[in-house]
Amino acid sequence: MLVRLTAGTFLVLHGVVHLFGFIVPWQLAQPEGFSYHTTALNGVVELGDAGARLLGLAWLALMIGFVIAGIGLALGRTWAIALTAVVAAISLLVCVVGLPEAVAGVWVNAAILVAVGIHAVMLRRQGAATARPGPS
């Protein structure tokens, strides 16, 4: 229970951090350390203002996804693990697009995906152990 609650809280907080990727391109705020720009992939690709805002909507959607996954995980919902994997994988891609500012997100999302993978392996092993016939 405590592990689920802790992991769920972490996912919610990680999701809230994604809000920066929305509020900066939409110029709703200028948080310290986050500058408005219309480029992606470390300045290699020019997105323009509309493209930057579209990418901002992706960050907003990811925030919502992580918050929902975190709440689901904290409540022990079985769908939350799959949602976490999907949202973390998409977030990883969006963070790569947002480099170098989103470098921390790359590592956090990679860690989340590893944790989901470990969880899946543990469930599979647990299922295999309970499916084995007992001694006759």
Secondary structure, 3 states (H helix, E strand, C coil): CHHHHHHHHHHHHHHHHCCHHHHCCCCCCCCCCCCCCCEECCCCEECHHHHHHHHHHHHHHHHHHHHHHHHHHHCCCCHHHHHHHHHHHHHHHHHHHCCCCCHHHHHHHHHHHHHHHHHHHHHHHHHHHHHCCCCC
